Amino acid sequence: MFEKKEIIFSETLGVCQVAELTKLSAKNGEPILYYGLRSISDKKKVSYIPVEHHKVQLRPLISLEEAKRLSEGPRDQLNEFQRIEIEYVLANAKSVKGK
């Protein structure tokens, strides 16, 4: 389970932050826990994905080593979300090193 404020990758939003964990009612009245995900590249985009049994791929961001490796390869083989993820990981690794 991802935590609030964690930065993750969603196949529908790309790099996003878990803005909230919230319970929404289902048809049978039982509340279901959802991730409230906010896109890093477009703050207006928000998506609610069930914590359990979701069909959207959610995963931790790639490692710095993987981002470096992918950034050295052909960019035309990557989709827009993958390019943004690589740039995000590389940019944040540099800012941490600069401190």
N, C-alpha and C positions, 0 to 999 in steps of 0.2 A: 504494500500500500504506500502511495506517495503521501508526503506531508505538505501541509500548507506552506506556501512560499517557495517550494521546491521547483526548480527549473527542469522541465522534462521535454520529451519529443512526442508529439501527437501526429499521426499520419494525416489528419485533417487540418491541423493548425500550424504544424511545424514546431518550432521552439516556442514553448509556452510556460507560463507560471501557474502553479496550482494556487489560484486566488482564494479559494474557499473549499471547504468540505461541508456540504449541506444535505439535509434530508428533504426529499420531495415525495409527495404522496403518490402511490400507485393506484390502479383501478380498484384493487381490493381493499384499499384504505391503509395498507401497511406502508410505512415510510421506507424509502429506499435511499441509501447514501450515494451522493453524486459528487464528482469532482467538478468544481467550477474552474475552467481553464481559460486563461487570458493570453492571447497571442502576444509575443514579445515584439514582433515586427509591426503589428497593427493592433494597438491597445483597444480599439473599438470591437474587435472580434472576441467573442466569449462563447464557450461551448460547455454544455453540461453533459458529462459522461458518467454512467453508473460505475461505481467503484468495482462492483462484481458483475461478471457476465457481460462485459462490454465487448462490442465487436470492433471497435476502433483500436488500432495498435497504439499503445502507450508504452514508452520505455525511457530509461535514463538517457541522458545525452551521451554521445560517443566520447571516448577518451581523447586527451590531447594528442597522444601518439597517433590514434586513428585519424584525427582531424588533419594532422600534418601529412600523413600518408595520402589521404584523399585529396588534399589541396595540391599535391604535386602531380596528380594524375590528370587525365583529360576531363575538363569541366563540362563538356557537352554530354557526358554520360550521366550527369547528376541532375536531379530535378531541382526546382527552385527551393523547396524546403530543405533538401540536403545541403545545398550551397549556403543557405542561411545558417543552418546548424554548424557547419564547418567554420564559417566566419565568426559566429557567436563564441564557439569554444576557443578558437584562436585568440580572439579579442579579449576574452575574459582571462585567459591564461596569462596574457601579456600584462594586463592591469594588475593582476595579483603579484607577478614578478616585480613590477615596478614599485611596489610598496616597501 
